[in-house]
Amino acid sequence: MYSNWNSPNSQYQTDHRQINHDQQQVMQRLANLEHRLELLLSSLEKTNETLRSIEELQNRVCTTGGGGAVIVRM
């Protein structure tokens, strides 16, 4: 019943070159995705650092009094 599936003339015969090419494409896409994730993580870290700096600056109020500057934390 299925004897012709592995025959040289079978339309279902596996082309190993195509599989190898497909595997290379998948590996390249995974490498590209990994690189993009690294860039995204780096960007998020920089954004978080900037937000922390902004928050720190917002928590300080500098007022000038008679004897000098006073930093008040809110």
ABEGO torsion letter per residue (X at the ends): XAAAAABAABAABBBAAAAAAAAAAAAAAAAAAAAAAAAAAAAAAAAAAAAAAAAAAAABBBBBBAAEBBBBBX
